[in-house]
Amino acid sequence: MPRIAGVNIPDNKRVDISLTYIYGIGNFLSKKILKEAGIDSTKKAQDLTAPEINQLRECLEKNYKIEGDLRRQKMVNIKRLKDIGCWRGLRHIKGLPVRGQRTKTNTRTVRGNVRKTVGSGRKAATSPT
């Protein structure tokens, strides 16, 4: 298993697919990185040679923010929004959708899967004594 950016990428998949296991790299970026590094994207990850892995590692470290750096930058950005007290920051604090989604329905995952169903509203009649 080649280890790139602190992540073990799977052996039995193609290199362009296995690179997407790294946080911050999707399909498009993985193909772009492989083109920059000069590596064939149809190769399996287990067939990569040591110089090719080093070339990949070097290309990623030099040109892209991935894994820990990207997560840290994302956290700092959210913290900044919270500190200045803007709308998006307040939504982050409250744990609600940030980007304008409706909240009357459809935000169960954000709100913690709250299901408030009410019956007909009519209570059962008490039995006479």
N, C-alpha and C positions, 0 to 999 in steps of 0.2 A: 504494500500500500504506500504510494508516494505521499509524503506529508508536505503540504504547501500552505504557508501562512497559518500554521498551527492546526490545520484541519487534515485529517486522513481522507483523501479522495478515493472513491471506490475503484478497485482494480478492473472489474469485469465490464466497465462501461467505456464508451468512447471518451476521449479527452475533453471534447467540447461540452459534453453532458456532465462529466464528473467535476469540471471546474465550477459548475453552478452550485455545488455543495458549499462553496465558500460564500460567506455573507457579503453581499454587495456585488456579486457577479451573477448576471443572468445570461440568457442564451446569446443575445447580441454582443455583449461585452466579452464573453468567453471566445467567440469566433474572432473578434477584433484582436484580442490578446494573442491568440494562436497565430494569427496572420503576422503580427508584429514580431513574435518570437521565431517565426519561420518553422512552425511545427504543423504536420499534417493533422487535420481535425478528425479524420476517420480512424486514426490509430487508437488502440485500446490504452488505457492508463498504465496497465502492467507492462506494456511494451516500450514505455518511455525509457530512454537511456539517462544516465546521471547528468551528462552535459545538457540534455534537453530540459530536465527538471530544474537544473540551476538557471538555465536561460529563462524559463517561466517564472521562477522565483524572483529573479533579478528584475524582469519586466514588471511584475506586479508591485514590487517594493518601490520601484523608481517612479512609476506613473500613476498608480491608483491608490485610493484609500479603501481598504477592505478590513473586514473583521473588527478587531478591537478599536482601531482608529476611527472607523466609520460609526461604530456603536457609540463611542465616546463623543464624537462630534454631534450625533443625533441627540444624545442626552443633554449636552451643553446648550443646543439650540432650544430644546423644550424648556430647560431651566431658565433660559433668558426670557422666553415668552411668559413664564410664570412670574418671574421677578418684576417685569415691567407692568404686569397686570392687564395685559391686553385681552381681547375677547378670546382668542385662541388659547392663551395661557390659562384663563379661567375655566374654559371647557376641559383642558387637560387636568386641572386641579379637581374638578367635579367628577371626572371620569365619564364625560359625555362625548358624543361625536363632535369632532372639531371642524369638519369641512362642510357644514351646512346641511347635513342629512336630517331628515325628519325624525322626531323622537316620539311622536304619538304612537307609532308602531315601528317595527323593524329594528329596534336597537337593543334587542334582548341580550346579545352577547356583551355589549358595552355596559348595560345596566345590571348585569349579573343574572340573566335569564329569569327575570321577574315575570311571573304569570299571574295576573290578577283577573280572574274570571269571576263574574257575579252571576248568580242564578236569576230567577225571574223577579226577585225582590219581594216576593210574597212569602210570609212565614206560615208554617203549618199551623192550623187551628189547634188550640189546646183542647184536650179531651175534657168533657164535662165531669164534674165530681158528684 
